[in-house]
Amino acid sequence: MQPASAPCFCPIISRTEYTLVDIAEEDGFLTLMSESGDETREDLKLPVYPEGMDLEISTAFGEDKQLLLTVLKSMGEEQVISWKEDTTEA
């Protein structure tokens, strides 16, 4: 609790879903495509936390499943926090 006159800083958090396009075998960097399909990025690695998520994503991707990865961004840091299989019809 703070008095009403005191400044309070609140982090800005954004959540974005990307389609997984590829996983680089040598360094674990991900190729992700935005929901609109007009932007790709290759600056995030497979997540190391929670333990085992990297293996889950790699295994599902290896089985030719279409995956959606959820990326959280806050205070200048970005991290893949979850994944799910894309069940939408193309």
VMD Tcl script that draws the C-alpha trace (Angstrom):
set ca {
  {0.00 0.00 0.00}
  {1.14 3.52 -0.80}
  {-0.24 6.96 -0.16}
  {-2.11 8.44 -3.11}
  {0.52 11.14 -3.54}
  {3.42 8.67 -3.95}
  {4.44 7.59 -7.48}
  {3.87 3.93 -8.25}
  {5.68 2.20 -11.09}
  {3.89 -0.56 -12.90}
  {5.61 -2.74 -15.51}
  {4.06 -2.87 -18.96}
  {3.56 -6.48 -19.96}
  {2.60 -7.65 -23.44}
  {1.59 -11.14 -24.55}
  {1.90 -12.20 -28.20}
  {1.35 -15.50 -29.98}
  {3.64 -16.57 -32.82}
  {3.58 -19.53 -35.16}
  {6.72 -21.65 -34.92}
  {8.35 -21.89 -38.36}
  {11.71 -23.51 -37.55}
  {14.16 -24.41 -34.79}
  {17.89 -23.98 -35.49}
  {19.56 -27.25 -34.50}
  {22.98 -25.78 -33.74}
  {21.96 -23.03 -31.27}
  {18.24 -23.48 -30.48}
  {17.09 -20.15 -31.92}
  {13.47 -20.10 -33.04}
  {12.05 -18.71 -36.26}
  {8.66 -17.24 -35.39}
  {5.97 -15.70 -37.58}
  {3.46 -13.14 -36.33}
  {-0.28 -13.83 -36.36}
  {-0.74 -11.57 -39.39}
  {2.03 -13.40 -41.27}
  {3.85 -10.22 -42.27}
  {6.69 -10.39 -39.75}
  {9.22 -13.07 -38.83}
  {11.77 -12.98 -36.05}
  {14.74 -15.13 -35.11}
  {15.95 -13.59 -31.85}
  {14.43 -15.92 -29.25}
  {15.82 -19.25 -28.09}
  {14.03 -22.35 -26.90}
  {12.96 -21.73 -23.28}
  {14.98 -23.37 -20.51}
  {12.30 -22.70 -17.90}
  {10.11 -24.47 -16.99}
  {12.40 -27.47 -17.22}
  {11.59 -29.75 -20.13}
  {9.58 -27.25 -22.18}
  {12.37 -27.07 -24.77}
  {12.16 -30.83 -25.28}
  {8.35 -30.74 -25.49}
  {8.43 -28.04 -28.17}
  {11.19 -29.78 -30.14}
  {9.38 -33.12 -30.02}
  {6.02 -31.69 -31.09}
  {7.68 -29.69 -33.89}
  {9.54 -32.83 -35.02}
  {6.18 -34.58 -35.33}
  {5.16 -31.94 -37.91}
  {2.61 -30.30 -35.63}
  {1.68 -26.65 -36.20}
  {2.60 -24.88 -32.93}
  {1.66 -21.54 -31.44}
  {4.16 -20.13 -28.94}
  {3.16 -17.50 -26.39}
  {5.81 -14.82 -25.76}
  {5.68 -12.48 -22.77}
  {7.55 -9.18 -22.89}
  {8.27 -7.04 -19.83}
  {10.99 -4.57 -18.87}
  {12.95 -5.17 -22.08}
  {13.03 -8.97 -21.71}
  {11.15 -11.54 -23.79}
  {10.58 -15.22 -23.08}
  {8.52 -18.06 -24.52}
  {6.23 -19.02 -21.64}
  {3.91 -21.61 -23.19}
  {2.98 -23.44 -26.35}
  {-0.02 -25.19 -27.84}
  {-0.93 -27.01 -31.02}
  {-2.67 -24.82 -33.61}
  {-6.00 -26.44 -34.38}
  {-7.38 -23.75 -36.70}
  {-8.17 -24.77 -40.26}
  {-5.98 -23.19 -42.94}
}
mol new
graphics top color blue
foreach p $ca { graphics top sphere $p radius 0.5 }
foreach p [lrange $ca 0 end-1] q [lrange $ca 1 end] { graphics top cylinder $p $q radius 0.2 }
display resetview
